Amino acid sequence: MSEIKTSSTQATKKRVKHRNGAGNRPLPPGPQGYLLLKLSALQHRPIEYLSSLWWEYGDLVRLPIMPGFTMFFAVHPEAAEHILSQHPDRYVKPDFFLKPMGLVQGKGLFSSEGEYWRKQRRLMQPAFQQKQLVNLQAVMLHCVEELLRDWESKPDGEVFDIAPAMTQLTLKILGLTLFSIDISEESNRLGQALRTALEYVYYRLNNPLALATWILTPRNLKFHQAKQTLDEIVLEIVRSRRQNPIDRPDLLSILLTCRDEETGEGMSDRELQDEIITLINAGHETTATTLTWTWYLLGSHPDIMAKMQDEIQTVLHGSPPTLESLPQLQYTRQVFDESIRFCPAGLAMAPRVALEDDEIQGYFIPKGATFIIGAYFTWRHPEFWDNPEQFNPDRFLPECADRRPKFAYLPFGAGPHTCIGKNYALIESITILAAIVQRFHIELLRNQTIEIDPRFTLRPKYGIQVTARKRH
């Protein structure tokens, strides 16, 4: 699977620092001339293109896109620590990212900044505390068991694509844990509208020169109809629940009761609408993609699959995974962490733009510079990962993890913007992996083409064909 490999082993070569004067401080090295005409390579072959830049110029690369617009590609953990944790007040998400995301998510957590973001984060934090996730794990497990009953009803060894199966499962879990409604079926209007709206956002992120949204093209009209449907359905759910509260511990019930510690105010219906749509967007796509790659990697490494099966049998003794038993599945968690490292759902973290002049790793960073923090490459950096192109869950043993810099592995971000749903995602993923491995042996179909689709998330372009055989 050469498409998911980089030239990281070559990155150990000594690089020459190209000095471009900015006062007495050097700018990071980078290619000469403007790269506007090479944006196609960045959009369609981002792994290969960025890997070549990393190999040639080092861990911090200056990319002059066009006059007045320069991007910086950062791979070293020190840059991530500086931007995300040490000085998050100096960097914000740029408009070219916030505006397309905001088309669907409004002013939700992922598409807002500043004081409004801080207020919303404070309001939502209690809903994702560990004590609130106890009841949600039971819902997650129920959804997985429904999937397993469906698999049991099919002929043993039937070939299917596990990518859409994981997407439907995580979307079902999300709908039921969020507001107790299953939105995973193809016929569900909310799910249909979401898929249409998100495809439009991906299109605009990859085509910054696309026609304005107000121009009545067929694509724009289709999006506006989907967005209207999405808003109307979610807003109706919020208003109905506010008027007729139910005794059900889903996330919406918790969010409706959250109050700002400073003002005592809760969220308005519109604010809840934006946050719910944001959670729907962020809460299933990346998890489903990571789980899909995990099944691919386990199918490619039967020895690791066998070790994981042994742990699940030893810990659970045939019982379903519970919130209390999940922390004991240490090797399963290592497999999941290594899967994220080896086949991440995203190439980079959300971009950041510098609000003021700065300095990173001895280089001058001018105000207005846009940063791409290349997590995919950081997690393959040979300075921090031995044999980075090898899938090896043992690298997440505590004694190995302790030897690495903290910012060498950031699957949920860092600093104030750390993913609010981190614990939710981990509980969901380990529950799904344990429940499926306990009852089925997933085998890869031989001689299939495995390739990454790099648009927004790094999904398998042609899916992952597998068979699920009952374990006895």
VEXKE-262959 format. One record per residue: residue in one letter; x, y, z of N, C-alpha, C in turn. Coordinates in steps of 0.02 Angstrom, whole numbers, plus 32768, in hexadecimal, padded with zeros to 4 digits. Example, Ala and Ser with C-alpha at 12.3 -4.5 7.8 and 13.67 -1.06 7.14 Angstrom:
A82947EE4818682677F1F818682947F5B8186S82827F90816282AC7FCB816582858002818A
This chain:
M802B7FC48000800080008000802C803E8000S804E80497FC8807F807F7FC5806080C37FCCE801E80CA7FC07FFF810B7FC27FFE812A8007I80038100803C8000811D807E80458123809DK80798116807580BD811E808F80DA81608079T810B8179809F812C81B7808F817681AB808AS819A81DF807C81E381DA8078820381E980BCS81E181D680F281F981E88135823E81CB8143T824D81918127828F8174813482C6819E8115Q82B481C480E282E581F080C382EC823180E9A82BC823D811682BB827D813882F482858169T831A825081758352825581A3838F82748182K838C827E814083C3829E811E83CD82E58139K840A82FB813A8419833E815183FC83718121R83D683A2813C83B983D4811183DF84168118V83E1843B80E38402847C80E483CE84B280F2K83DB84DE812083AE8515812F83B9854D80FCH8385855C80D58389859280A5837485D280C8R839F860380C88390864080ED8374867580BDN8339868C80CF831886C280AA830C86F980DCG832C873180D3832F8764810782EC87818119A82DF8788815A82A687AE817682C387D181B3G82E0880C81A7830A882A81DA834787FE81E1N835887EC821F839087C0822B837A87788236R8339876C822F83208728823C830F870681FAP832386C681F3831686A381B482CD868B81AFL82B3868C81748273866B816682818620815EP824E85F68169825885AE815C826985A38113P828E856E8103829E855E80BD826085488097G8265854B8056822D8535802C823D853F7FE3P821185277FB7821C852D7F6F821B85757F58Q823F85837F22824085C67F05820485D07ED7G81ED860E7ED281B5861E7EA68173860D7EC7Y813D86217EA680FA86157EC280DF85D17EABL80B985B37ED780A2856E7ECD8059856A7EB6L803D85A27EA17FF685A27E8E7FE6856D7E5BL801485657E2A800885357DF4801284ED7E0BK802D84E47E48803884A17E628004848D7E96L7FD084B77E9E7F9C84A87ED07F7884677EC0S7F7684557E807F5584177E6D7F7783DC7E8DA7FBA83DD7E8F7FDF83A67EAF7FD183A47EF9L7FCC83E07F197FBD83E27F607F7783C97F6FQ7F4883D57F427F0383BF7F4C7EFA83747F3CH7F18835C7F067F0A83197EEE7F3E82E57F03R7F7C82FB7F127FB082CD7F297FD482EB7F65P7FAE82FD7F997FCC83237FD0800182FC7FF6I7FF982BA7FFE802A82938024806D82938000E806C82837FC080AA82807F9A80CA82C57F94Y80A182F97F8880BC833C7F7E80DB83577FBEL80B683537FF580D0836D8034810B8344804ES810983038040814182D88054818182EE8031S817C82FF7FF181B883147FCC81D283567FE7L81A583837FFA81BB83C3801781DD83B8805AW81C0838C808381DC837D80C48222836080BCW822A8331808E826B83128084829F8344806DE828A8373804182BA83A2802482CB83DC8052Y829983F6807782A48434809C82A3842D80E8G828C83F68103828E83ED814B824A83F2816DD824C83FC81AF821083F781D881E4843581D9L81FC846C81BB81D484A981B681E184C78171V81AE84C6814681B784D98100818A851480EFR81A7854580CD8182857F80B6816885728070L8126857C806681068570802580E885B1800BP810C85D57FE080F086137FC380BC86037F8DI807D86067F9F804785F17F71803D86267F3AM803586657F4F802B869C7F20803E86DD7F45P804487147F23805587527F45802387617F7DG803D876C7FB98012877C7FF27FF787408017F800687037FFE7FED86C78021802386918023T803D8687806080708655806C8058862380A0M806485E48094805485B080C48094859280E0F808F8579811D80C78558813D80B385118150F80DB84E2813C80CE849B814880FB84848181A80DD847281BA8103846181F780FB84178207V813383F68214813383AE8223814D83A0826AH817B83C78282819A83B982C3816A83C582FCP816A83998330813E83A28369814583E6838CE818184048389818B844583A8815D847A838AA815184778349812584A8832980DD849F8340A80C78460834480838452835C807B846A83A4E80AC845D83CD80A98473841480A684BF8418H80CF84E183F180D1852B83F2808D854983DEI8071852F83A88033854C838C7FF5853983B4L7FF084F983C67FB384DF83E47FB084E7842FS7FE984E484517FE984E1849A800B851D84BBQ8047852F84A4806C856484C5805185AA84B5H803C85B48476802685F684607FE685F38436P7FB285D384507F7585CD84277F538611841AD7F64864484437F48868784397F6586AA83FCR7F9D869183E27FBD86B083A87FA586938366Y7F7D865D83687F69863B832B7F1F862B832CV7EFD863682F47EB6862682ED7EAB860182ABK7E7285E182A57E6085C282667E5085F88232P7E6A85F181F57E60862681C27E1B862481A4D7E08865C81867DC5866381687DBA86318130F7DEF862181097DE585F380D17DD385AD80E9F7DDE859F81297DC9855F81477D878568816CL7D81859E81947D4585A881BC7D0685B28192K7D0C85D8815B7CD185E881347CB185AA8113P7CD9857F80F17CB9854380D57C9C8515810BM7CC1850C81447CA684E3817A7C6785028197G7C688544819D7C2E856781B97BF08564818DL7BF98555814C7BBE854E81217B8F8519813BV7BA984E581597B8084AF81747B7984B681C0Q7BB084C581E27BB184C2822B7BA18505824CG7B96853A82257B88857A82447BC185908270K7BB185A382AE7BE485B982DD7BF185838312G7BF1854482FB7C01850D83297C4A850F833FL7C5C84E3836E7C9F84E5838B7CD784E18357F7CCD84BA83227D0284AF82F27D0984E982C1S7CD7851482BD7CD9854B828C7CCF858F82ADS7CE6859682EB7CE485D6830E7D2685E18332E7D31861F83467D6F863283687D5F8666839EG7D92867883C57D8C86B183F37D5F86A3842EE7D4286D984487D1A86D684857CDC86AB847CY7CBD86AF84407C82868584347C94863C843AW7CCC8627841C7CE285E184217CEE85CE846AR7D0F85F984907D1D85EA84D77CDD85E084FEK7CAB860B84F17C6B860485147C4985C28504Q7C4885B084C47C28857284B07C4D853584CBR7C8F853984CC7CB7850284E67CA884F78531R7CA4852D85567C938528859E7C4E850885A7L7C20851D857E7BDB850285847BD884B88575M7BFD84A285447BF7845D852C7C22842B8552Q7C57844385737C86841685947C6683E385C2P7C3683F785ED7C1983C7861C7BF7838B85FAA7BDE839485BD7BBB835D859B7BEB83258588F7C2C833385867C5B8300856F7C8982E885A8Q7C7582F585E67C9A82DA861E7C8E828E8623Q7CBD826B86417CBB822286447C7A82098663K7C61822A86977C25821286B97BE88214868CQ7BE98241865A7BB08245862C7BB2820F85F6L7BED81F085EE7BF581C185B77BE2817985CAV7BD2816E860A7BC1812A86217B84811085FBN7B4F813785FA7B12812285D97B1A811F858CL7B44814B85727B4D814D852A7B71810F8511Q7B9E80F285397BC180B685247B91807C851AA7B5D807985447B2A8045853D7B06804C84FAV7AF9808984E57AD9809584A47B088080846BM7B47809184727B79807E84407B7B80328438L7B7D800F84707B807FC6846E7B417FA9844FH7B087FC5845E7AC97FAD84417ACB7FB383F4C7AE67FEB83DB7AEA7FF483927B197FC18372V7B527FB483937B807F8283777B607F3D8377E7B3C7F2C83AC7B1C7EEA83B07AE77EE2837AE7AC47F1883697A947F1583327AB77F0682F0L7AF27F2682E77B197F1882AB7B307ECF82A9L7B457EB582E17B5D7E7082E47B257E3E82D6R7AEA7E4D82EF7AB07E2182E07AA17E218295D7AA97E5B82757A9F7E5F822D7AD47E358209W7B137E39821F7B487E1182017B3C7DC7820BE7B227DB482457B167D6D82547AE07D508227S7AB37D7A820E7A7D7D6381E47A937D58819BK7AD17D6F818B7AE97D6881477B137D298140P7B1B7D1081037B457CD480F97B8C7CE18112D7BA87CB081347BEC7CB7814E7C1D7CBF8114G7C477CF281187C787CFD80E37C617D2A80ABE7C257D4880B17C0D7D76807D7C3A7DB4807AV7C4D7DC8803D7C7A7E0180357C527E428037F7C6C7E74805D7C4B7EB580607C817EEB806DD7C6E7F2980617C9A7F62806C7C907F7A80B4I7CC47F7780DD7CBD7F8981237CBD7FD4812EA7CD17FFC80FC7CD2804581037C8C8061810EP7C5C805580E17C18806F80EE7BF8804F812BA7C0B8011813C7BEF7FF281787C04801981B6M7C44802F81B97C5C805781F27C3D809C81F1T7C3380BA81B67C1480FC81B27BCD80F981CBQ7BA780C781B57B6180C181CB7B5E80B48216L7B8B808A822F7B8B807B82777B9A80B982A1T7BCF80DE828F7BE0811882B87BAC815082B1L7B8B815582777B56818782707B1981738299K7B0A8133829C7AD3811B82C57AE18129830FI7B1E811783257B318124836A7B2C816E837AL7B438197834D7B4381DF83597AFC81FA8360G7ACF81E683327A8A81FE83367A6881EA8377L7A7281AB838B7A51819283C77A6F81AF8407T7AB181B984097ACF81D584467AC682208449L7ABE8240840F7AB68288840D7A6F829E841CF7A3E828183F879F98296840579C6825D83FCS79DE821F840579B281E48408798B81D883C8I79A881E8838F798981DC834E79BC81BA8321D79A8818582FD79D4816382CF79D38188828CI7A0C81A6827A7A1081CC823B7A3D81A88208S7A4A816882137A7A814481EA7A5C812681ABE7A1B811C81A879FD80FC816E79FF812A8131E7A06810C80F77A0A813280B979CC815E80AFS7993814780C87955816C80BE794C81A580EFN797781AA8122797081DF8153798182228135R795282528139795B82938119799582BA8136L799F82B5817879D682D981977A1982BD817FG7A1E827B817E7A5B825C81677A6B826D811FQ7A37826C80F47A40827D80AD7A5882C580A6A7A3882F380CA7A4A833A80C77A91834580DFL7AA4832181147AE88327812E7B1B831180FAR7B1082D880DA7B3F82BF80A97B4882F1806FT7B10830C80577B13833C80207B38837B8035A7B29839580717B4983D380897B9483CA8093L7BA8839180AF7BEF838680BC7C17837D807CE7BFA835B804A7C1B8355800A7C2783997FEBY7BF883C77FF67BFF840B7FDC7C3884308000V7C3D842780417C73844780677CB6842D804FY7CBC83EB80467CFB83CE802E7D0C83EB7FE9Y7CD983F47FBF7CE484117F7D7D0084577F82R7CE484817FAE7CFA84C67FB37D4084CB7FD3L7D4E849F80037D9184A080217DC7848E7FEDN7DB684627FBF7DE6844D7F8C7DE484787F4DN7DB384A57F4A7DAD84D27F0F7DA085197F28P7DD5853A7F427DCC857D7F5F7DB485B17F2EL7DBB85A47EED7DA585D47EBB7D5F85C37E9FA7D3C85987EC17CF885857EAB7CCA85C27EACL7C9685C07E837C6685F77E7F7C4586027EC3A7C3686417ED27C1886547F127BD8862C7F1ET7BC986207F5E7B9085F67F707B4D86157F5BW7B4A86577F537B0A86777F417AFA86717EF6I7B2B865C7ECE7B1D86527E877AF686117E7EL7ABF86137E5A7A9085DB7E597AA585A57E27T7ADD85867E357AF2854B7E0F7ACE850E7E2AP7AC884D87E037AA9849B7E1E7AC984827E5ER7B0C84857E617B2F846E7E9D7B1D84997EDAN7B1C84DC7ED07B0C85097F067AC485007F1DL7A9684F97EED7A4F84EF7EFF7A4684AF7F27K7A67847A7F127A62843A7F367A7B84417F7EF7AB284677F867ACC84727FC97A9A849A7FF4H7A8184D17FD97A5384FB80007A1584D48016Q79FC84A97FEB79C284807FFE79D584508036A7A11843280307A27840380657A31842880A7K7A50846280A47A5C848980E17A1B849E8102Q79EA84B280D979A984C580F57988848A8117T798B845080F7796E84148115799284038157L79D38405815679FC83F6819179E9842481CBD79E7846581BE79D7849681F27991848C820DE7961848281E0791B847B81F67911843E8222I792F8405820E792583C88235794683CD8279V798583E5827B79A883EB82BB7986841E82E8L7972845682CD7951848A82F5791084718312E78EB844A82EB78AC842D830378B983FB833CI78EF83D38336790183A5836C791083CB83ACV7938840183A6794B842983E0790D84498401R78E3846883D978A8848A83F4787784598413S786E841F83F2784183ED840D785A83D28450R789C83C5845478B883AB849278B583E084CAR78BE841F84B978BB845484EC7875845A8508Q7843845384DC77FD845A84F277E5841A8514N780083E1850077E983A0851C782683778530P78458389856978818364857F7871831A8589I78A282F0857B789A82A9858678CF829085B6D78C0825C85D978EF82408609791D820F85E5R794A822B85BE79788202859879BD82238599P79F1820085AE7A32822085B97A5B82298579D7A3C824585447A64825185087A868296850EL7AB282A484DE7AD982E184E37AAE832084DEL7A79831F84B67A4E835984B07A2D836A84F2S7A168337851779F8834385597A2983668587I7A68835085847A9C836F85AE7AAA83B68597L7AB183C085567AC18402853C7A898435854BL7A4C841E854C7A14844B855C7A17846485A4T7A37843F85D07A3B845386167A7B84798626C7AAB847A85F97AEC849B86077AE384E6860DR7B058503863E7B02854A864A7B4985668652D7B5485A286377B9485C3863E7BA185D58687E7BDB85C186A17BEA85CE86E77BEE861886F7E7BFF864186C67C07868986D17BC586AF86CBT7B9C869B86997B5E86C1868C7B1E869C86A0G7B22865A86A77AE7863386B77ABB8625867AE7AD1863B863F7AA9863386027AB985F085E1G7A8685D485C07A8F859985987A9485AB854EM7A93857885237A97858484DB7A52859084BES7A4F85BD848D7A1085C884697A03858D843AD79C7858B841E79B6855583EF79E5855583B3R79F5859183997A218595835F7A68857F8371E7A7F859283AC7AC2857C83C07AC5853083C8L7A91851483E57A8E84CB83EB7A8C84AA83A6Q7A6784C883787A6384AD83347AA984A98316D7ACF84E0831A7B1284E082FD7B4084AD831EE7B3C84A783617B68847883847B55842F8374I7B158421836D7AFF83DD835D7B1683CA8317I7B0E83F782E77B2583E982A37B7183DF82A3T7B95840782CA7BDE83FF82D07BEF83BA82ECL7BCC83A583217BD98364833F7BC9832B830FI7B94833382E77B8382FF82B67BBB82F98283N7BD48333826C7C098333823A7C4983158256A7C5E832E82907C9F831A82AC7C9D82D582CDG7C6182BE82E07C5C8285830C7C56824182EBH7C54823E82A87C4F81FC828A7C8081F08251E7C908224822A7CB9821A81EE7CFF82028200T7D218226822C7D668213823C7D6981D18261T7D3981C5828E7D38818582B27D2C814B8282A7CFC815282557CEE811D82247D2A811081F7T7D4D814581E17D87813C81B67DBF811881DCT7DCC812C821A7E00810C82427DF080C3824EL7DB280B3825E7D9F806D82697DA780448229T7D96806281F07D9E803E81B17DE7802D81A4W7E14805D81AE7E5B804F81A67E73801C81D9T7E56801E82157E6A7FED82487E5B7FA68232W7E217F9B82137E107F5881FB7E407F4481C2Y7E527F7481997E837F6581647EC67F4F8182L7EDE7F7481B37F1F7F6581D27F1D7F2481F9L7EE67F17821C7EE07ED782407EDE7E9D820EG7EBA7EA681D77EB77E7281A47EFA7E658183S7F247E9981827F677E9381647F9A7E768195H7F897E7481D57FB87E5D82097F947E2A8236P7F8C7DED821F7F667DBA82457F837DAD828AD7FC47DB582937FE17DAB82D57FC87DDE8307I7FC17E1C82F07FA77E51831C7F5D7E468329M7F387E3182F77EF17E2083017EEA7DE98335A7F147DB583317F0F7D7C83607F1E7D9383A8K7F507DBF83AF7F627DD883F27F297E02840EM7F097E2983E47ED07E5183F97E957E25840DQ7E887DF083E67E527DC183F67E5F7DA0843AD7E9D7D8D84477EAE7D6D84877EA17D9C84C1E7EB47DDB84B97EA97E0B84F07E5E7E1484FDI7E377E1B84C87DEF7E2684D07DCF7DE984F2Q7DE47DAD84DF7DCA7D7184FF7DDE7D6E8548T7E1C7D7E85577E367D7B859C7E137DAE85C9V7E097DE985B07DEC7E1F85D97DA07E1985DFL7D7F7E0985A87D357E0B85A87D157DC885B8H7D397D9085AC7D1D7D4D85B97CD97D438597G7CD27D5E855C7C947D5685377C5D7D888547S7C687DB2857A7C377DE6858B7C407E23855EP7C0B7E4B85567C127E87852C7C427EB9854DP7C647EE185247C907F1585417C677F4B8564T7C7C7F5C85A07C5A7F9185C77C8B7FCA85D2L7C71800185EA7C9C803B85F77CD2802A8629E7CC27FFE86597CF37FEA868C7D297FBD8670S7D187F94863E7D497F6586237D757F8385EDL7D607FBA85CE7D867FD685967DCE7FE885A8P7DDB800685E37E21801785F37E4F7FDA85F8Q7E327F9E86037E5A7F6286087E707F4785C4L7E4F7F5F858F7E607F4A854B7E9A7F758532Q7ED47F6D85527F0D7F9985457F2A7F8D84FFY7F307F4E84EB7F4C7F4084A97F1D7F578471T7EDC7F50847C7EAA7F68844B7EB17FB38442R7EBB7FD7847A7EC6802084767F07802E8451Q7F3C8007845C7F7A801184387F71800883EDV7F4A7FD583DA7F3B7FC983937F1780058375F7EE78020839A7EC2805A83807EEF8097837AD7F1980A483AC7F4780DC83A97F7780D5836EE7F92809983647FC0808E832E7F9D809482EAS7F5E808082E77F38808882A97F2F80D28298I7F2180FB82CB7F1B814382BF7F5E815F82A6R7F95814982C47FD6816182AF7FE6814D8267F7FDB810D82587FEF80F182187FC1810681DFC7F80810781EC7F4E811A81B97F1F814E81D6P7F37818B81E27F0B81BD82017ED281D181D3A7E9C81E881F17E6281FD81CA7E6E824081A8G7E9F826681C17EAD82A881A57EF782B08197L7F0782DA81657F4C82E781547F6B83198184A7F438349819A7F5D837F81C47F27839681F4M7F3B83BC82257F0A83DB82527EEC8418822FA7EB78432824B7E99846E822E7ECD84A58228P7ED084C881F07F0484FB81E67EFF85338219R7F37855582247F39858E82517F5C85C8822DV7F478606823E7F67864182217F84866A825AA7FC1868582507FE386AC82847FC586F28289L7FB3870682C67F96874882D27FCC877D82DCE800A876882E68041879782F08081877582DAD80B6879D82D180F7878182C2810C875182FAD812E871C82E7814186E98319818286C88304E819A869A832D81D68674831D81CB862C8332I81D985FD830681D285B683148211859282FCQ822E856C8328826B8546831982A2857182FBG82A685AF831382DA85DD82FC82C9860282BCY828E85F6829F827B861682618249864E826DF824D86828244821E86B9824781DB86A58227I81A486B1824B816186A38232813B86E5822DP812E86FE81F1810D873F81EA80C2873C81FAK80A88773821280608779821E803A876781DDG8004874181E57FDC872D81AB7FF086EB818BA802986CE81A2803E868E8187800D8657819BT7FFD862C816C7FCE85F581797FF585B48183F7FE4858F81B98008855281CA7FDF851481BBI800184E4819C7FE7849F81988012847581C7I7FF3845B81FC8017842E8229800D83E78210G804283CD81F0803C838E81CC803F835081F8A800A8342821C8009830B824C801C82C8822BY800482BC81EE8013827E81CB805F827181C9F808582A681BE80CE82A181B880F082A181FCT80D582C7822B80F082C6826F80EE8280828BW80B8825C827C80AF8219829780D781E58270R80FD81FC823F812C81D1821B817481EB8221H817E821B824B81C0823B825181F2820A826FP822881F9824A825781C68263827D81DB82A2E827C821B82B2829D823182F082768219832EF8235820C8325820B81FA835F81EB81B58359W81EF8198831D81CE815783128200812882F0D821180F18311823C80BE82F28214809982BDN8233808E82838212806A824C81CB80848241P81C480C48231818180E2822F815280C481FCE816C80A181C98140808281978129803C81ACQ8139802881E881237FE7820280E87FF28231F80B57FC8822A807B7FCA8257808C7FA28296N80937FC482CE80AC7FA4830B808A7FC28349P80557FA3836180327FBD839C805E7FC283DBD80957F9C83DD80C07F9E841980E17FE28422R80E3800B83EF8101804D83F780D780798426F809A80628436807080868466806E806684ABL809D803884B880A8802284FC80BC805F8526P80A78063856580B7809E858E810080B2858EE812D80808593817480908596818E80AD8554C816E809B851B818280B784DB816480FD84D2A8125810584E48103814584DD8125817A8508D813D81678543815C81978570819D81B38554R81BD8190852681FC81A7850A81F381DA84D2R81B681E084B981A9820E848281938252849DP81A182888478818582C9848B813882C5848AK811982E884B780D082E784BD80AE82FA847CF80CC8329845780AB8343841B80BF831D83DCA80E082E483E480EF82BA83AA80B282928394Y807E829083BE8041826A83AD8005828F83CBL7FDD82AE83A07FA582D783B77F6582C48390P7F4A8289839B7F10827583737ED2829E8380F7ED082C183B97E9582EA83C97EA8833383D3G7EE0834783B57EF5838C83BC7F16839983FFA7F1F83D984107F4083EA844E7F2C84318462G7F3B844284A07F2D848684B87EE3849284C1P7ECD84D184C27E8684E184CF7E5784C1849CH7E7084B4845F7E458499842A7E47844C8426T7E60842B845A7E5E83E2845B7E1683CB844FC7E0E839784267DCC837F84147DA083728451I7D66839284537D3A838C848D7D1D83458492G7D1B8322845A7CFE82DF84597D3182A7845EK7D6E82B684777DA38284847A7D8D8245849FN7D74824C84DC7D61821185047D2881EB84E3Y7CF8820F84C67CC181F084A27CDC81C58469A7D0981E184417D2481BC84077D4B817F841CL7D72818384517D99814A84687D6B81138483I7D3A812584AB7D0B80F384C57CE680D1848CE7CCE80F9845D7CA980DD84247CD580AD83FCS7D1180C283EC7D3C809A83C07D52805883E0I7D66805B84207D7C801D84417D417FEF844CT7D06800B845A7CC97FE184607CBB7FBD841FI7CBE7FE183E77CB07FC383A67CE37F8C8395L7D237F9B839E7D577F6A838E7D507F2B83B9A7D477F3583FA7D427EFB84277D057ED08418A7CCC7EF1840D7C8E7ECB84027C917EA383C1I7CAE7EC1838D7CB27E9D834C7CE57E65834FV7D217E7383687D557E3F836B7D407E058397Q7D187E1483CA7D017DDF83F77CD77DAB83D2R7CB27DC0839F7C837D92837F7C917D838335F7CBD7DAA83167CCB7DA082CF7D167DA582C2H7D2B7D7F82907D707D8582777D6C7DA88234I7D8A7DE482307D877E0C81F37DC37DFA81C7E7DB57DE5818A7DEA7DD3815B7DE67E00811DL7E207E1581057E247E3E80C97E1A7E14808BL7DF77E30805A7DF37E1180197E377E197FF7R7E517DE57FDB7E937DE87FBC7E927E117F7BN7ECD7E2C7F6B7ED97E4D7F2A7EAA7E877F1BQ7E957EAB7F4E7E6C7EE77F427E997F247F40T7E827F597F1E7EA87F977F1A7E997FC37F55I7ECC7FD47F7B7EC57FFF7FB67EE780417FA7E7EC180767FA77EDC80B87F967EB980ED7FBFI7EDE81227FCF7EC281587FF77E9F818B7FCBD7E6481A07FDF7E4281DA7FC17E5382167FEFP7E7C82457FD87E96827980057E6882B5800FR7E2B82B27FF67DFF82EC7FFC7DE682F38044F7DFE832480667DEA833680AB7DFE830180DDT7DDA82C880DF7DF1829181097E13825D80DCL7E41823680F97E67820580D27E4281C280D1R7E0C81C080AB7DE3818480A77E0081528074P7DF08111807D7E0480E180497DDA80EE800AK7DFB80FB7FD37DDA81127F967DA880DF7F7CY7DBA809E7F807D8F806A7F657D71803E7F9CG7D7380587FD97D59803080117D8A7FFA8026I7D757FD180557D9D7F98806D7D6F7F5A806CQ7D7C7F2D803D7D527EF180367D697EBC8068V7D3A7EA2808F7D4A7E7180C37D157E3A80C5T7D247E0680EA7CF27DD580FF7CF27DD4814BA7CB87DC781687CB27DC381B17C9B7D7C81C3R7CC87D5581DF7CB87D0F81F07CAC7D09823BK7C777CE6824C7C657CDE82927C9C7CB982B8R7CAB7CD282F37CDC7CAF831E7CB67C7E834AH7CD27C4383537CB07C0F837A7CD67C0283BB
